[in-house]
């Protein structure tokens, strides 16, 4: 059996457009606004990349050896990977 999660009410003031968009996205995912916003915030707060991932991201940003991948077809995609 799972332990109960303690929650505390909080009040935020948001732009009307932002709130409406959040409501739309929550409805699209068939979730409550509260659950949707909490999930987004949990993702931002707890899913930060570790040092290895950050290093890989920086390498990818600065890599001069990057090439364009052709997505026109599966065959062209495989050829553009230049697998050796």
Phi, psi and omega in degrees: 000137182278144177286148179292143177265122178283131178233150178233136179292145176217148180245131179233149173255124182236155173299143180303317182297320180294316180298317179296319179294319177298320178297318179298314181293322177296316180296320179301323180270007180055048181228160177286157177301316180301312181296319181296311181295319179299319180296317178299314181295320178298319180298315180294317186284321189253348182253056177273142182293147178278178185300321180296316180294318179299316179298318179295322179295317179295320178298317180295323179294325187257359185288122179277352182268006181291144178234165179277137178262131181272118182254017181295322178206167180297318180296315179293327176298311181299318179296321182289344177288340179053051179287130182240000000 
